[in-house]
């Protein structure tokens, strides 16, 4: 009887053992060099990444694994340890091969106990290729081929460890810092690349497709954009402009100019935002306050684009509002730690005050040249200067290394534009209405659909708010939506300018000041006794007479003759 009791227990243990063996077999993923493999890491499991039939000419191998926003741990051993593993969304390890070694096993796991899905690839290199991160003195791994990304609202910084010269299997790696001759790693050069993912696309599929296009050195050189080349004597870091919501893949290709060989670091990506934030995640980047503010701005800009000169007071209010709101947003941000929504609300209120003050200045003094040349002209000059420095001209080293040169150039372009307003004030004012009003429409569209054109002025704002922004590369993607928005901007500007010039061709250049007209009318009534209005009672006398009529009953005067039948 006891044998029948133990039999189910033995059967259960046997089934569990078979299940564990099958699970270990299922958790093995075979990688082929250069071919991507999608891997799903379940909770509390370790996946073996196996590479077999390695050719004899291969001296070292890099395994890279990429997820969209969840961390994955890659390690040399089944149990991750310090200096033997790396946990990141973009992780990679370098394995130097021993003589006669034909297979290799690395391990993938989920550090947070969540299921992680990603894609990985094995890249092989010969003994003449540089070894990425082999002269690491900063990060945890002995040989670290990874790129580390840190971002904030203004800038994205990438850092990496220096590389070393390649060497044969079982050979001793060259010394990193014994000398700086041409036979050492100091001859190596580092090409910094960036690859923009499709705009307004936060999908995992888009990211993995991008990595498949640029994971190796050949793909990145063909599809990516080389930003700069660093020498071994330069600091191994680079600063870029943060573009929240825009996916960017960064990579470094180390070159040996003497042997004409190269190797790729493990590419890393960022969206400059968090997928895990509950308040302002990548999926909900646009704040409600920002959308409301720029929607109203876009509607006002559309009105100014086509009717600004005709309704001169409305135009002045919009220009004064923009000028004051921009100035006070910078001032409040630089001097306080208020929340973004409060800063935006205060800037809007002060912008309204600024718009009213500008209208009152024109209403009281009637100086068209003052308000048009100083305020309206500077608005157009500011936008044109921002456009000039938004081009690749803004990334020239002299502008990146010297704030003084940048701001002197910016101010010169800004101040040149109002000079044309002195000679052609009406044409300049209408041109400003068309260009600035159409750009306000572009900003309104950007509140809902990302477009790189918003960074024309946003880069200037970031430079004013951040003291270290001058060292940042301000390159942004130009894709289909950007060319569409450029077309919209140009068409709106041209249509608005042509329509207003045609409509105002036979009208006075600018409307007269109401206050000055009132003064002239008052003087005319005082001096012209033949004018009937000269004998017209004053406003207080008319009001007093009207009150008396309402409060005093009038008695009939004279006799009433009865009607005759």
Buried (B, 14 or more C-beta within 10 A) or exposed (E): EEEEEEEEEEEEEEEEEEEEEEEEEEBEBEBEBEEBBEBEBBEEBBBBBBBEEBEEEBBBBBBBBBBBBBBBBBBBEEEBEEEBBBBBBBBBBBBBBEEEBEEBBBBBBBBEEEEBBBBBBBBBBBBBBBBBBBBBEEBEBEBBBBBBBEBEEBBBBBBBBBBBBBBEBEEEBBEBEEEEEEEBBBBBBBBBBBBBBBBBBBEEEEBBBBBBBBBBBEBBBEEBEEBEEBEBEEEBEBBBBBBBBBBBBBBBBBBBEEEEBBBBBBBBBBBBBBEEEEEBBBEEBBBEBBEEBBBEBBEBBBBBBBBBBBBBBBBBBBBBBBBBBBBBBBBBBEEEEEEEEEBBBBBBEBBBBBBBEBBEBBBEEBEBEEBBBBBBBBBBBBBBBBBBBBEEEBBEEEBBEEBEBBBEBBEEBBEEBBEBBEEEBBBBBBBBBBBBBBBBBBBBBBBEEBBBBBBBBBBBBBBBBBEEBBEBBBBBBBBEBBEEBBEBBEEBBEBBBEBBBEBBEEEEEBBEBEBEEEEEEEEEBEEEEEEEEEEEEEEEEEEEEEEEEEEEEEEEEEEEEEEEE
